[in-house]
């Protein structure tokens, strides 16, 4: 018998709130990534060389990832001390306001060097918000879920990634179709300004969701242990933290290569694919990823979440080279097919990830732990991957160097997945080895 606390009704409500919130957060994040690939290099970092400008824009893009661990510590502390729900409202508002301000920002031509400085500062605020957003959304979904359905409900939080990417590429696709002049002369601002409408809806939905029952149970018995969650996390969760960071190279860094770098590479003059085609292909791929996420998460509950992630890692490694080769050949139909295929393989690395990471950590300081693991992994892998890919391509002149980077990231993910101390058949709320004895998790 399921208790009221862990009923499917509460789990659906929490899952939907996680989906809506992460969709908005990822929409904000991806419109920045798309703008960095298409226009920010020329508007905020004009150096005369397009590739140098794109690399600088990716550097600013990376700042958002580098501050994620700080966001994880800050909002993780609030989430472990005062609850998941108020923390997620705060992160949503911070993300929305910083994104809207990017849309109002003057360019380099208007205010000079102050423009890229302000852009980087707003990007840092975005990263700070996402650093505390993802872990909390995941925990709200997973901790409300009944036993044997944790991967499925954790998948609701993961729906936000493809949904946000779909919204970002669709909006930019419509703007791009109006021509380069419209895009460069203010059209790029529209997706950022739309964020304020989305944030209003997300705030209303999130504010109405109940607090996590696991947090409520834990906080009643261990209030004193929550004074400094970061200390507890580093002392007792250090081994799962390292494994969690190592699980993320493809789910974050590989994803950035297959979306952000691919956009910059395909639209570069040396390749010459029309940017509207690239954005359309990314939109179609995001749609299929969105459709496939929950079934893939459900499959993780049936056959094992780690097995699903193994299949996704191997599948994406097989597909990555053809993705770049069809761009060189400018085979339009195959571009759509392979963009979709690699995103579907990545769905298998991403859909079960929420529950795999959540179940690495005991309840005490879990918000802080999962946020640090995900934030640090995203900073290391997703923050640096587009820069590394751009640098490798600039130095070697060959996309095969980027493919080799992708395969190296895959190898790291596979090793850490094998080391992850978790049994797929375990339906307990979450248990993981720690460096010292810890209270039994819920």
N, C-alpha and C positions, 0 to 999 in steps of 0.2 A: 504493500500500500504506500502511495506517495503521501508525504505530509503536505499541508497547505503551503508551507514555505517553499517547497520544491515542486510545486505543481506545474504542469505544462502551461497553464494560463499565465502565471507569473513569469515563467521562462519566456513565453512568446512576447509578452509586453516588454520585458527587459531586452530581449533580442531585437525587437523592432526599434527600440530607443537607441540601442547600440548601432544598429544599421543606419538610422537617420543621422545620428551624430557623426559617425565616422565617414559617412558619405559627404557631409558638408566639409568636414576637416580635410578629407583627401581631395575634394574638389578644389578647395583653396590651395592646397599644396601642389596639385597638378597643373593648375592654370599658371602658377609661377614657373614650374618646370617647362611647360610648353612655351611660355613667353621667353624664358631664358634661351631655349633652343632657336626660336624664330626671330625675336626682335630686340631683346635686352642687350645683346652684344653691340648692336648699332646705336641704340638709344641711350645707353648708360655707360658703355665702355668703348667709345669710338677710338680705335687705334689705327685705322686705315687698313688693317688686315682682318678679314671676316673671321678667320679661324681663331686668331688671338682674342677677338672680342667675344666669341662664343666660349672660349676657355675661361675668360674672366667672368662671364655671366654664370658659367657652371661653378666657378669658385664662390660666387655669392650664393648660388643655389646650395652649395655644400655647407655654408654657414648654418643653414637651418637644421642640418643633420648634426653638426658638431655641438650645438647647444641642447640637443635632445636629452643627453644624459643629465644635464643640469635640470631640465624640465622634469625628467623622471624623478630626480631626487626631491625637487621642490613640491611637485604635485603628488608624488608618491607619499611623501610625509603627510601632506594634508589628507590624502585618501586613506592611509593607514590609521591616522589619528582621529579623523572626524567623519569619514565615510566616503564611499565612492560617488554617490549622487551629487553632493555639492561641488566636489572637485571637477566632475565632468561638465557641470554648468559653467564653471569658471574657465575651463580650457576652451570651451566652445565660443564664449564671448570674446576671449583674447584673440583667438584665431580669426574670427570674423572681422573684428575691428582692424587688426593689422593688415589683413588682406584688402579691406576697403581702402585703407590709406595708401596702399601701393597703387591702386587705381587713380588716386588723386595726386600722385607724386610728379613734380616737374622733372623733365629729362635733363641730360647733360647739357644740351644746347641752351636750356633756359637758365640753369643755376650752376653749371659747371661741376666741379668735383664734389659738391655737396650732394648732388643727385645720387651717385653710386654709394656714398656713405649712408645716406638715409635708406636707400634700398636694402643695403646689407643689414642695417639695424631692424628694419621691419621684417626682413627674412629671419633674423634671429628670434624675434617675437613669435613668428609662425612656428619655428622649430621648438621653442620653449613650450608652446601650447600642445603641439603634437607629441612632445616628449611625455606629457602627462595624460594625454587623451587616449592613446591606443590601449595602454595597459589597463586603464580603468574601464574602458568600454568592453574589453575582453572579459575582465573579471565580473562585471555586472551580468554578462550573458552566461558565462560558464558557472558562476556561483549560484545563479538562480536555477540552473538546469537540473532535472532529475538524473539519477544514475542511469548510465547506458545511453544518454542523449547529450553528453557534454560536448562532443565534437560537433554535432549538428547545430546546437545552439551557439557554440563558439563561432561557427561559420557565419552567423548573422553579423558579427562585428567585422568579419573579413569581407562581407558584401560591400562595405563602404569603399574599399579600394577600387574595384572595377566600376562601381557606380559613380564614384567621384571622377575617375579617369574618363569614363564615358561622357559625363557632363562637361568636363574640361575640353576634351578633344572635339566634342560636338559643337560647343559654342565657338571655339577657335576655328573650327572648320567652316561654320557659317560666316564668320568674319573674314576669314581668308578668301572665301569665294567672292567677296566684294572687291578684291584687288589689293595689291601691295600698298598703294597710296592710302587707301582707307585704313588698312592695318597699321601702318606706320604713323599716320596722322591722327591718332586717338582711338581707333577701333580696338586696339589691344587693351584699352582701359575697361571696356564693357564687361568682360568676364569677372574682373575684380570688383567692380561696383555692384554686380548682381549678388555678391556674397551677402550683403546686408539683408536681403530679402530671405535668403535661405537660413540665415542665423536666427531670425525671428521664429521661424517654424521649429527649428531644432531646439531652441530654448524652451518653448512651450511643451514639447514632447518630453524632453529630458527631465524637466522639473516635476512632472507628474509620475515618474517611475519610483517604485518603492526601493528602499535601501537593500543592499545585498544581504540575504539571510545569513550567509556564512560570516560576513563582517559583524553583523549584530550579535551572533552567538559568541564569536571570538572576543569582541571588545568587552563583553560583560565579564568574562573571566580573567582577562589579561590586560586590563587598562594600564597598569604600571609599565608593562613591557612595551607600550607603544610610544614612550616618550621620545625615543630617537630611533625610528625605524631603519635609517641608513646603517647605524652601528650593528643592529641585529642582522641586517641583510649581509653585510660584509663579513661578519663573524660566522654565521651559520649557513649562508647560502652561496658562499664564494665558488664552490665547485659547480653547482648548477648554473651560476651566473656565467662562468666561462663556457660551459657547454651551450647555454642558450645563445650567447654571442656567436658561437661557431656554427649554430644552426642556420644563421641568417644570410650568408653570402649571396645565395641565389634568390631567395624570397625578397630581398631588398636590393642588393647590388646588381644581381642579374636582371632584376625587373627594371632597374634604372637604365641599364644598357639596352634592354629590349624595347624601351619606350623613349626615354629622353635622348640617349646617344643616337639611337636609330633615326630619330627625327632630324637631328643635326647632320648626321652622316648622309641620309638620303636626300636632303635638300641642299647639300653642299654643291657648288658648281661643278666639282669634279665628277659627281654622280648624276646630278641634274634631275632628280625625280620631283615632280610638282608637289608643293607642300600641301595642297588640297587633297591630293591622292593619299599622301602619307597620313594626314589627319583623318581622312575617311576610313582608311584601313585600320588605324588605331581605334577608331570609334566602333567599327564592326567587331574588332577583336575584344574590346572592352564589353560589348554587349554579350558575346558568347561566354566570356569569362564570368560575367554577372549571372547568367543563366546556369552555368555549371557549378558555381561555388557551393550552394547548399546541397545538391546531390553528391558532390565530392565529399563534403563534410559528413553527410549521412553515411557514405561508404566507409569513412574512417571509423565510425562506430560499429559497422558490421564486420569489416575485414581487418581492421587495425589501422590506426592513424599513421603509425610509422611506415607501414607498408605502402600506404597511399603516397606519402612524401617521398619514399625511395623511388617509386615509379615516376613521379613528377620530375625529380632531379635528373634521372637518367634520360627521360624523354626530352627535356629541354636541352640537354647537352647534345642530343642527336640532331635537334632541329635548328640550333643556333646558326650553324654555317650556311645552310640553305637560305635562311632569312636574309643574310647579307648578300649572298650571291644573286638572289632574284632582284634585289635593289640595283645591283650593278647591271643586270640584264634588262631592267625596267620592264619586267613581265607583270603587267598590272593585275591580272587574275591571280597569279601565283603570289603576288605581294599580299593580297587579301587573305588567301588561303594560309600562307605560312605565318603571317602576323597573328592570325587567329589560332593556329596550331601551337605556336610557342606560348601564347597566353593560356591556352587550355592546359598545357603541361605545367605551367607555373601555378595554375589553380591548384593542382595536386600538391605543390610545395607550400601553398599559402593557406588553403582552406583548413587543414588540420593544425596549422601552426599555432593558432590561438590556444587551443587546448593542450597541445604538447608543451608549450612554454608555461602556461598556467599551472600544469600539473608537475612541473619541475620543482615548485617552491611550496614550502609549508605556509600556512595561513598567516602567521606572524610576519609582518613586513612584506607580504606578497605583492601588494601594489607597488611598493618601492623596488622590489627585486625584479619583477617582470618589466617595469618601466626602465630600469637601468640596463637590463639585458637587451631589450629591444632598442632602446635609445642608443646605447653604445654600439650595438651591431649595425644599426642604420647609419650612424655617423661614420663608422669604419668602412662599411661595405657600400652602402648607397651613396654616401657623401663623396667618397673618393673614386668610385667606379667610373662615373662619366668623365671626371678629370683625367684619370688614368687612361681610359679608352681614347680620349681626345689626344692626349700626349703620345700614346703609343702609335696612333694612326699618323700623327704629324711627323714623328721621328722616322717611322719605318715606311710610311706611304702605302702600307698594306693592311687591309682589314683583317688578315689572318692573325695579326698580333692581338687584336681585340678579341677574336674568337678564342685564342689561347688563354687570354685573361679570364674569359667566361668559363672555360673548362677547369682552370685552376680554382675558381670560386666554387664550382660544382664539387670538386674533390674535397675541399674543406667541409662543405655541407654534409657530404656523405659520411665522412669520418666522424663528425660530431653527432650526427643522427645515430650512428652505430653505438656511440658512447652514452647517449641519453639514457639515464637510469629510470626508465619508465616502462611498465608493462601495459600493452594496449587493452588487455582484458581486465585491468584493474579499474573498478568503477568507484573506488573511494574518491572523496573530493580532491585529494591531492597529497601525495607523499613523495618525498625525495630525500636521498642521503644528504647529510649535512656534515660540516666539519666538527660539530659538537652536538651533544644531545639537545633536542628541541621538543617543545610541546607537541603532542599528537594533533595533526591537523583535523579539521572537520571532515 
